[in-house]
Amino acid sequence: MGFERVIAKETGRPYYHPAVLLKLYIYGYLNRVESSRRLEREACRNVEVMWLIGRLAPDHKTIADFRKDNGAAIRKVCAKFVPYAGKWACCRPQASRSTAASSRR
């Protein structure tokens, strides 16, 4: 799909696979978590996310760089993902009825 892999320095840690960061990005999209710092917190706090990304904990800079460097590839994936998501009940927008708490006199 056109995702770029990070070339790590010999002294650095191994890179995160693009599939892991894409899963985290899509989780954030579906759950309205837009900030890289909030995604970082979710990766360490939320059990669902820990399971999804295999207990890895990318930092906010890694997440932000992934978004910046792979914008075109992410758009391609989202363009293919959205038609499928509309068919699944878990991803459909929920119609909500909220009543105002107004007094009737």
N, C-alpha and C positions, 0 to 999 in steps of 0.2 A: 504493500500500500504506500510505500514511500517514507517509512519512518527512518530517522537517522539514529545510528548507534553512537554513543559517546565513546571517544577513544580515551581511555584512562591512562594516566601517567604510571610509570613503573612503581612509583612510591605510593600511589593512591590506592583507593579501594576499588573493587570491581564495580562496573556500572550496573544499573538496574535495566532489566530487559524492557523494551518498549511496551510489551504486552501488559506488564505489571502496572506501568504508569498510565496506560490507556484504561485499564480497568478502574484505577483510582479516579481518573478524570471522568469516566462515564458514571461512576457512583456519585461523584459530586454533582454532575449534571442532573441526574435523576432525583437527587435529594436536596437540590438547591444549595449546595455548598460550593461557593464560587471562589473563595479565597484560598490561596496556596497554603497559608498558615493554618487555616481551619481544616484543610485536607490533611495536613501533617498531624494535627491533633487527633483527627478521626482515625488515622492509621494506627495510632498508639492507644486509643481509648475504646473504640467501637469494635466489638467482637465480630460483627459481620464483615467489616473492612479487613480486620486481621485475617480472617479466613479467606477472603477474596484475594488478597495479595500475598498470602503465605507468610504472615507475620513479619513482613519486611516493613521498614519504617523510613521511607525517603524524607529528606528534609524539605522545607519550603522552597529553597533555592533550586533543588533538583526538579521539583514539580513545576515551578515557574519556568525554568529553562526548557523543560520538555514541551510545555505549551508554546513557548516562544519559537523553538526550533522546529516544531512539527505541526505548525498551524494548518498547512495545506493538507497534510495526511489526516489530521483529526477531522477536518471538514469533510473529507472523502468518506471516512468511517461513519460520521454522523449522518451524512446523506444516505448511506445504505442502511443505517440503523433505524432511523425515524419511521420509515414505512412499516417495518416489523413491529416496532414498539407500539404503534397505533392499534395493532391487532390484539396485543396482550392486555388483559384486564388490569394487570398490576401497573401498567405504564400509562393508562388513559387518564386524562384529567378528570378529577372527581367533581361532579356537580354538587355544590354545597348550598344549602339554604341557611342563611343566617338571619335571624330576626332581630330587629333593633329593640333595645330595651327602652322603649318610650312609654310614657304614661298616657293613658287615655282618660280624659276627663269629660 
